[in-house]
Amino acid sequence: MALDPTKMADWQIAEEAEKTMKTVYQLRDELGLKEEELLPHGHYVAKVDFRKVLERLKGRPDGKYIDVTAITPTPLGEGKSTSSMGLVEGLGKRGKSVVAAIRQPSGGPTMNIKGSAAGGGLAQCIPLTPFSLGLTGDINAIMNAHNLAMVAVTSRIQHEFNYDDAEWAKRGQPRLNIDPKRVEFGWIMDFCAQALRNIIIGIGGKMDGFMMQSKFGIAVSSEIMAILAVSTDLKDMRERMGKIVVATNKNGAPVTTADLEVDGAMTAWMVEALNPNLLQSVEGQPVFVHAGPFANIAIGQSSIIADRVGLKLGDYHVTESGFGADIGFEKFWNLKCRFSGLKPHCAVIVATIRALKCHGGAPVPRPGLPMPKEYEGENVPWVEKGTENLVHHIETVKKAGINPVVCINSFYTDTKDEIATVRRLAEAAGARVAVSQHWLKGGDGALEFADAVVDACEEKNEFRLLYELDLPLRQRIEKIAREVYGADGVTYTAEAEEKAKKMEADPEISKLGTCMVKTHLSLSHDPNIKGVPKGWVLPVRDILTYKGAGFVVPVAGAISLMPGTSSNPAFRRVDVDVETGKVKGLF
């Protein structure tokens, strides 16, 4: 059956492609993995024992390292996962040995409006159903580990409250004196549930817990997800797990998971989750799926472990960063590469004509609603104006010393003049440009894209971090705001200013990385401002500490760790064929 994205839904394309996909045993043999290094979860999904692979191949040179990022996206996204799969398929068509690493989707977006992030059209990761619905249980392990810490802290508060000093002393444990009003960790679940953002727990009697205010976040925003992304091995993860700050005591001192003696049990839940998951593209190239999507606090990167394995197994390794280059790439550049020691050869900036029109003055498209009619026809002036946003991101990538490649993720509705405008302006800014039709044609539509990336990887680069860790925190924030976002400066609330001063005076915290949090829908903190905003300052309202993950988190603007479910969620269209058991309606 011919696969036609203009006539078939993504799940239908995936279903057809899965009829002839490779088994994990075929992928094992093609990658040169040993039998004991493959941990099958059925015939088409497996985990890979990264410890054995990295030990066996420690003397093999790494392949070329390629990061895929994007311009500032519209609410509909710009197709980074689709383009990552398209690039892998295009490199495969060129006969290259290629591996990819993308992020595992969250159940929240999958059942809401964004979809499962498997890609789309003829550039997808398959099998789609396990990819979208829990995979091998990594996110479930994160939820169990995270919520176990909340069980530990809430039960400790209850028991310490219920016993006097003499009675408590019989238990042989020090009093932690946790302040129930300063338990910052919260609970997690992997759905978008706005009703759980602010809750009261412990309602009932003395045996029902301590009554206090609490909250839920989405699972992929957990610090444990960030730890999974940045850990280099089990020893590293175990050390990070004990540093997680869950609350503050009544004297203002941090209370950690190690203080609660829960860090070992939390790590036990995560042992198997450290092994990356092996799937494939529609055209059969190997794809590791590891770590999750929340690109603010949980850094939004596929894992360091998956990248290290992919770089040993392929001549080219494609990895993915969430959101636009101001957020996802900046964290790849200054956090992930700092922690891993890996140096990229090339960064891809994905752009669509649709998004460039949005940045140039077209009405902002809204998820769940029809595309505004203004997008139906050619509008070169809108595209030209919107390309200022693309050029800004090109300059950001160049500041890292990395060779930029612009991928115009082309729709069949794009016109020649619109594409020519983007090519002219992007090339003038110093980027290679490739038009790719991977959504429509798979690898055959991504040959120009693959060639541009190969050329960029062969060109010498001078990778450099934006800041060193001895630079004081507020100076780092200022540097990121000015040089990456284009702000004129930074302002702080009184609370954020006080926290920054304390962090700068703390020799341990002052050396942590800086993980900025702001909207992904604008270069600024205001999601409604498109293009390249001018004459603005970044308002930092709070600064959080993620000692386990290894960074502090300046928060700008209104960011919720628990998204809401829309009035027209995707779960309305997901169902099961009761005769075959196959899931339909995923996208």
Secondary structure, 3 states (H helix, E strand, C coil): CCCCCCCCCHHHHHHHHHHHCCCHHHHHHHHCCCHHHEEECCCCCEEECHHHHHHHCCCCCCCEEEEEEECCCCCCCCCHHHHHHHHHHHHHHCCCCEEEEECCCCHHHHCCCCCCCCEECCEEEECHHHHHCCCCCHHHHHHHHHHHHHHHHHHHHHHHHHCCHHHHHCCCCCCCCEEEEEECCCEEECCCCHHHCCEEECCCCHHHCCCEEECEEEHHHCHHHHHHHHCCCHHHHHHHHCCCEEEEECCCCEEECCCCCCHHHHHHHHCHHHCCEEEEECCCCEEEECCCCCCCCCCCECCHHHHHHHHHHCCEEEEEECCCHHHHHHHHHHHHHHHHCCCCCEEEEEECHHHHHHHHCCCCCCCCCCCCHHHCCCCHHHHHHHHHHHHHHHHHHHHCCCEEEEEEECCCCCCHHHHHHHHHHHHHCCCEEEEECHHHHHHHHHHHHHHHHHHHHHCCCCCCCCCCCCCCHHHHHHHHHHHHHCCCCEEECHHHHHHHHHHHHCCCHHHCEECCECCCCCCCCCCCCCCCCCCCCEEEEEEEEECCCCEEEEEECCCCCCCCCCCCCHHHHCEECCCCCCEECCC
